[in-house]
Every structure is written in C-alpha cells, then in structure tokens.
Amino acid sequence: MKDLQFPLDFRFKISTLSNDFVATDATGHTVAYVRQKMFKFKEAVNVYSNESKSELLYSIKANKWLDWSAAYGFTNASGAQLGKVARKGWKSLWKAQYLVIDQNNDQQYKIEEESAFTRFADGLLGEIPVLGFFTSYVFNPVYNVTDMQGNVVVKLKKNPSFFGRKFVVEKLKDVDQDDKERIMISLMMMILLERNRG
C-alpha cells in the first residue's frame, strides 16, 4: 500500500461467508482485499493486494484468546514485524479506543470513536425488529486517529448503508510512509472488530 490516493473506501462484501472487504483509493483502484478467516478461536486476518488473493501483503493475528484487551500484531509478506493495534479493554465498552503501536512496542497513535451516544443508540435501537434494519442509515460512527500531540491525522467514517457495508478513510495530515502503512492496517483490523460488535 504505497502512494495511497485518499480518500479510501472500504466496502464489505455480503455475498460471502467470510468477513471481508475491498479497499479502493480515490481513483477506484483496488489497494487491498481484507479477509478474516472463519471459525478461528484467535483472530486471523490476511490482507491481499486484490480479490484474486494472488499476493499476500500482510498478516494480522491476535496475541490472546478472545480477550477484551487483545492486541493484534501484523507482519508483512516476508514475516517482518510492523507493529500492532491494541484495544483498550473496558474503555471500549462505551466508546471504542485502540492504540497503534510500532515494531519497537512504542505507542504512536490512538484511534478513538467520536461519539459514545452513536454506539449506544445504534446498539439499543438495533435490537428493535424492523426499526433495527434502518439504524445503519441513521447512526454512523466516526473514528479519529490522533498522534501523540493530540492532532487528528486520519478520520474513518461509516457511510449510510444497509448492513454497515461502506466506510471512508480521509487523511487530514501527512505522516511518514511507515506510519501511514501502520495506521491503515490498524484501521482495517479495527473496523472488522467494530463491525462485528454492531
């Protein structure tokens, strides 16, 4: 994922048994196909260059079994450690929070949901028959990626769509190529987890 042209679109597929989505850039070019392996006790996600799965770009694996505070380490195709994204345990109950950590185990960025109300309302109304079907059009969470100085560098938004299928990633500030790669992989893993939670 070099020289990404923002904004990026994440579009989940609903015609497969896997939890997977395609990432395209501003020109409509596919930059990644993200596929979560089914029936795994530990999270296991592969990121390919396209839907043919001919080229593996990254692998993401959980370091703990089904744990609220699990961290998800990622490696490139050569097996080199690039970093990890870690969910902040109980703090994620009301408002999702994740830490983006580099290969040296240093925190670089934080991903945080903007509104706890959006999560609460979506979860509450989503359980009501018929009405719950439309919550994906009404309640659309926004996630901010902030640096250690508190500056928002990237923003991920859910677009109105049935089944929570569409997301867009906007870059607000320039970051190093390595950081950009780490942020994108972290957002891909995070959105798989958050979409599963509703």
N, C-alpha and C positions, 0 to 999 in steps of 0.2 A: 504494500500500500504506500507507494511513493508518489509524491507530487499530486496529492488529492485535490480535486476541484470541488470546493464547497459551494452550496450545501450538499450534504449526503442524504440519501433517502434509504431508510430501512423498511422493507416491505415483507411481512411474514407471509408464508405460503399456508393455505388452509386445505390444500388438496393432498397433503402427505401426512403420514403418521408421526413423522419427526417434528420436533420443534425447530424450525429452520426459517431463515430469511435471506433475502438478497440485498446487498448494499450497492447502490449506484451513485455515481457522482453527478455534478451539475450538468454534465453533457449527456447523461443517460448511460454512460459506460459502466459495466459491472466491475466493481473493485473487490468484492468479496462475496462468498457464499458461506453462511454460517450455519452449521448443523450440530444440534445437540443429540448425542447418542441416546437412544431409548433404552429403558429398562436397566439403568445403571444405578447402583447404590451410591456411588460417588458421581458428581457432575463430571461429564466428559464432553468437550466441545471441540470440533475441528473447524478451522477457517480455511477455506479454499479460495483460489483465485476466481473461480466461476462455478456454475452449476454442474459442469461435467465432472468435477472433483478430480481433475487430472493433475492439479498442482496444489499440494498442501502448503499453506503459508504459515499457519500457527496451530498449536495445540494448547488447550486450556484444561486444567484438571484441578479438582478440589483437593485440598490437603487434609480435610477432615470429613468424617462420615455424617451427612445430613445434619450439620451443625449451624445454628443461627449465626455464629461468628466465623464461619468458614472463610478461608482465603482461597483464591483461585489463581494458581500460578500459570504463567504462559511461557511457551518456548517457541522458537522459530523452527523452520523445517529442518535445520541442522541439529536441533536439540539444545541450542544455547538459551539460557535463562534470560528473559527480557524484563521480568518483573511480576507483579501480581496485583490483584484487586481484592480488597477485604471488606466484607460487610460489617458494619458496626453494631452487631448484636441487637440488644434490646432497643437501642436508639432508633433502629429501623422499623419498629412497630408502627409508629405514628407518621414518621417522615423518613423515607429511605436515605441512608447515608452509607457511602462507600469511600475507602481510601485507595488511592492509586500509589503503588509502591514500586520503586525501581529495583534493578537487579542487585543492588547493594543493601536492600532492606530499608531504604530511606523513603519516608513519605514525600511525595512530590505534589500531589493534588488531592482535592476532596470532591466527590460527587454528592450533591445533596438535592433532594426534591424540594421545590419551592414552597409548595402548599400542603400542609397536613390535612386541611379541610377537603381537598380534592380526593385524597386517598380515602378519607373517612366516608364522604358522601358516595363515592363510587362503590365502596365495599357494602355500605348499607342498602342503597337503592338497587345495587346489582343483584341482591337476593330476592327482589320482588318479581314474581312472574310477569312476563310481557314487558313491564317497565324496565327491568334489568337489561333487556335486549338493546335498549337505546342509550344506556349510560355511556357506551363507548363514543357516542357522538356529543355528549354533554360535558363529561368530566375528562379532561385531557391534561395529564400531569406534565410538568416541565422539570428538567433536571439540569442544574448548573454545575459545571466543572470549574473549580476555583483553584488558583495557585496558593502558595504559602503566604502571600501578601493579601489574600482575600479578593484578588481580581478574577472576575469571571472570564475564562478564556474560551470555553466551548459551552454551547447550550443544546440539549436534546429535548425535543418537544414531540408529544404524541399528537398526531393529526386526527380529526374526527373520522372514524371508520368503524364499520361493524367488525366484531371480533378483535378489536385492538390491533389492527394489521399494519398501520402506517406510522412511521416516525421520521423526523427530520433532524439532522445534526448541523448546527451552524457554528462557524468559527468566528469568534469575536476579537481574539488577539493572536498574533503569531507566536508559535512555540517551536522549539527545536524539533528536527525530524524524529529523533528517537522518542521524545516526549509525545509527539503527535501520534506515533505508532502505538505507544503505551496507552494513551488516552482512548484511542479508537478501539483497541482490543478490550479495554476495561468497560467501555460503554456497551460493546457487543455482549459481553458476559452479563453485565448488569441488566440489560433490557430483557434478556432471556429469563433471568431470575424474577424481575419485577412483573413481567407479563404473566408468569406462572402464578404469582401471588394475587393477580387481579388488578 
